[in-house]
């Protein structure tokens, strides 16, 4: 299970919560919960169906600035286009 939390100031507005729901319903296998008292969005997935940059873009599209709370799971971190050579 992959879990990540975002602090998103202003997410408690009803319109933004609804827009977030519309954005996330298109992502198969993603579950989320909004703690509107603290502007926190909890996200979990069984496998990496979306990466960190795409998650951040969802928040930006609905008009909030996302900040990751804690560590970013390695499965969601951007992949390098190059691989180190083993010598």
N, C-alpha and C positions, 0 to 999 in steps of 0.2 A: 504494500500500500504506500502510495506517495502522498504526503501531506505538505501543504504550504499555507502560510497565513500572510495576509496583506493588511496593513493599516491604510485605510482610504478615507481621509477626512472628507466629510460631506456625504458619504454613502447612505447616511440615515434618511435622506430625503426620499420620499415614496417614489417619485419619478425615477430617481437613479437606481433604486432597488429593482424596480420593474424593468428598466433598461438592461440592468445586469442579468436579470433572469432571461430576457430575450436573447442576449448574447450567448449565455452559457447553455441554453437549451439546445443549441445547435451542435454542441460538443458532446458526442456520445461517450459515456463512461465517466463523465465529470460530475461530482457532487459538490455542493457548496452550502454554506450556512452564513448568514449575515448577523453579526452581533451589532445591532444598530445603536445600542447604548454606548459602545466604545469604538464605533467605526472600524470594526475588524471583519474581514471576510475569511472564513476557513474553507479551504479547498482540498478535496481528496480525490484520488484516482487510483484504480487498480494497476494501471500501466500508463506510461507517459503518452497521453493522447494529444497534448498541447505543450509547447515549451514556455519557458519563462518570458521571453520577449512577446509571444502571442498573448499571454495572460496580461502582461502590462499594457499591451495595446488595447485590450478589451476595456480596461479601466479608463484609459486615456480617451477612448471614443465616447464614453458616457460622461466625461467631464470631471473625473477625479484623478488625483495624483497618487498612484500606488507606491507603497513602501513595504518591502518584505520584512516580516517580523521573524527574527531568528535566522537559521541557516537555510540556504536554498538546497533542496535535495539534488544530489548529483545527476539524477535522471533528467532534471529540468534545465540544467546548466547548458549554455551554448556549446555545441560541439565544434572543435577545431577542424578546419578544412585540411590541415596537414597533420601528419603523424611523425613523431620523432623516430629517427633511425636507430636501430639497435646495433651497437658496435661490438 
